Amino acid sequence: MTAPHAPGVPVVDHGELISTHPASGAEVGRFPVASADDLIQRVTRARTAATWWAGLGFTGRRARLLRWRSRLAHRVEELADLVHDETGKPLADAVVEIASAIEHVDWAARNAKRVLGPRRVRSRLIVAEFAARLEYQPYGVVGVIGPWNYPVLTPLGSIAYALAAGNTVVLKPSEYTPAVGQWLVDSLGEVVPEQPVLQVVHGLGDVGAALCRSGVNKVAFTGSTATARKVMAACAETLTPVLLEAGGKDAMIVDGDADLDAAADAAVWGALTNAGQTCIGIERVYAVEEIYNDFVAKVVTRAEKLTVGSEPDAHLGPITMPTQVEVIRRHIDDALARGGRAVLGGPDAVQPPYVRPTILVDVPEDALAIREETFGPTLTITRVEDADAAVNRANAVPYGLGGAVFGKRRPVEIARRLRSGMVAVNSALSFAGMSTLPFGGVGDSGFGRVHGDDGLREFGRAKAITVRRGPSLLPAMTFSRTPAQVAKIAKAVKIMYGR
């Protein structure tokens, strides 16, 4: 890293995007900003490469993706250092993120054939003369627009699954983390040198918008809800399908029979890991009144011990995107102005580029800290009468990404009632690392899924094929059918479905 710049602020200078450390401003790298012609050339190359990549079949792609997985595993420390330099997150958090991403590459490579490969589908008696087949064909070229908060795990949640399904990918990493995006592309190129199956385009938001309009066959986006709407609008111009993983305002419910130590530990981790810059982070807790005071005390005891700084071993790093500091400050001030109390932290906790852990109580439900995504190391804890009241309040926001429930008697029942795509029971955020489960939200949190079987299917077009295997006993799809045959069809329908 060289001379300092404005900390964390992406700068374009003479056609280059300059990436800096969010705390020190030290330069991490420079990357050429993609022009409109660059985008067209990359998509064209990706389309040519897609023919070759799809032609390898599931077995050929699996072998190459597993080689990439091994390369990532052997260089985990190198990549973690780069993630720390660009985002400021602690090294331990970076290692955990990369480990989870590697698991997803492994799972996608190993399971693509099972999930997407050609198969026979049982036909029905009324069309028994036809055999049914189903397969999932790749879209072709997938554009992936990645976020800065988890610059390895989140993009690879789309990239690995898209590649395993037979697509090629053009990645537009966040302007805050271009070095990580470039590293991922270069590392795959080392093990798949034949064709550019994964390419990168750098730049600000206008490059992401251009990628949406570049002729890619599908776009997978992760970021804010506001930007997700812009991505969807741009893709709508050409009816390009989209997968959107947008913002969240995830809630944890702590029932009266919960293990309070475990719940407090999970709440602190879920709310404060990565300095709260987590789309599935716990931003609200609803604790039933009989355990509320004890729970709050346990959360504060744990949170106040956490260290904050740019050191690799700090618990919380800086706020990566400088403008987010003001959002966090505004949410804290609004909560206090509306009658809330800070039992830890508060306005003085905001010391750019850092925000110390802040725990808020007695915050009304119409406060910004309850209604809007904060994306910082803050947590509201609200007293409720019972778990039913907690569910109602948790579901009262437009977001619906993840959530958590702690309890012993009926946590799964409560989890089912949360309006969200995912819920962790007696843990927090655990579904993100579960490669076998789909990941995604509802409402303002977006739609579509990555990870798991559904994540693979997201990157394949279902292709249905029927094959005649004999004459039609009841000819229906022909102008040669007779009145007698039509009468037999009507009779058969009554016998089969009229009971």
Residue, then its C-alpha position, 0 to 999 in steps of 0.5 A: m500500500t502506498a500514499p494515503h487517499a481519502p479513506g475508503v472513498p472510491v476515486v476514478d483518476h485518469g480512467e483508473l479506479i483507485s481502491t483504498h483502505p477505509a481507515s488509513g486511506a492507503e492505496v490498495g490497487r488501481f484498476p481500469v474502468a470499463s468503457a461501453d466498448d469494454l463491456i461489449q467485448r467482454v460479453t462477446r468473449a463470454r458468449t464464445a467461452a460459454t459454448w466451450w464451457a457448456g460443452l465440457g459437461f458437468t464432469g468437465r466443469r466439476a473437475r475445473l471448479l474443484r481445482w479452483r476450490s483447492r487453489l482458494a483453500h491453499r491461498v486463504e491467508e493471502l486472500a484474507d489479507l486482501v479482504h482486510d486491506e480493502t474492507g477493514k474487516p478483521l482477519a478472522d472474519a475474512v477467513v471465516e467468510i472465505a471458508s464459507a465461500i470455498e464450501h459453496v464452490d465445492w458443493a455447487a461443483r459436486n451437485a450440479k449434475r444431480v440437480l440440473g442433469p437430464r432426467r425422466v419425469r413420470s407422465r400421466l395416464i391421460v397422456a401415457e403415449f408420451a415419455a417426459r424428460l426434463e433438463y436445465q440448460p445454461y442461460g449463457v452469460v450471467g452478469v454478477i454485481g457484487p457487494w463490498n461487505y462480503p466481497v468473496l462469499t456473496p459474489l461466489g454464491s452466484i458465480a460458483y452456481a452459475l459456472a457449475a450450471g454451465n454459464t460464463v460470468v462477467l463480474k462487476p465487483s463493488e467499487y469499494t472492493p475491486a482488488v478482491g474481485q480481480w483476485l477471484v477472476d485471476s485465480l480462476g484464470e490460473v486453473v482454467p486458462e483455456q477460455p475466459v469463463l469468468q471476467v471482471v469489469h471495474g467502475l462505479g454504478d454506471v458500469g453496473a447499469a451498463l452491465c445490465r444493458s450489455g446483452v447478458n442473459k441474466v443478472a444476479f445482484t446483491g446490494s441495497t433495496a434502492t439499487a435493486r430497484k434500479v437494476m430491475a428497471a434496467c433489466a426490464e428494458t430487455l426482459t433480462p431476468v434478475l436475481l435480487e438479494a437486497g437489504g434486510k432488517d432481520a429480527m431475533i425473537v427470544d422466548g421465555d424458555a430460551d437459553l439466555d447465555a446462548a441467545a445473548d452470545a448469538a445476538v451480539w455476534g449476529a448484530l455486530t460481526n463485520a461491524g454490523q455491515t451484514c445484510i442478514g445481521i440481527e438489527r432488532v431483538y424482541a425479548v419476552e418480558e419475563i427474561y427481558n432484563d436479564f437478556v439485556a444485561k447479558v448482551v451489554t456485558r458481552a458487547e462492551k468487551l469488544t475491541v474496535g479498530s483497524e488492527p487485524d485482530a480487532h473484533l470490529g473494523p471500520i465502516t467500509m463505506p464512509t456515507q454509511v456512518e451518517v446513516i448510523r448516526r441518524h438512526i441513533d439520534d432518531a431513536l433517542a429523540r423518540g424516547g429510546r435509551a442507549v444502554l451501551g454506546g450512543p451518539d458518542a460511539v460514532q467516531p468515523p471511520y469507526v462506530r462502537p457497539t450501541i445497544l438501544v432499548d425503549v425504541p418506538e416501532d416507528a423509529l428509523a432504527i426499527r423500520e430502516e436498514t441501519f447496516g452498522p454495529t447497533l441493536t435495538i432490544t424491545r420488551v414484548e408480552d409474548a412470542d406472538a407479539a414478537v412475531n407480529r412486530a418482527n413481520a411489521v417491516p417491509y423487509g424479509l431476509g433472515g431472522a433468528v428464534f431462541g427457545k426450547r418448547r416451540p422455536v421452530e413453530i415460531a420460525r415458520r411464522l416469520r415472514s422471511g426467506m431464512v431463519a436460524v433456530n437457537s443460532a444466528l446467521s448459520f443458514a448463510g454457510m449452509s450450502t445445501l439450503p437456499f438463500g434469499g428473501v421476500g418483500d423489500s429483501g428481493f427475490g430469487r435464491v442462491h445456494g442449494d438446489d434452488g440456487l443451482r436451478e436459478f442459473g438454468r432454464a428448465k427445458a421440457i421434452t416430450v417423446r412419443r412412445g406409442p399411438s394415442l389411444l384417445p387422440a386429442m391433439t390432431f384435427s383427425r380426431t372423430p366425434a366418437q373419440v372426443a366423446k371417449i375423452a369426455k368419458a375418460v375425464k369423468i371416470m378419472y377426475g369426476r369422483 
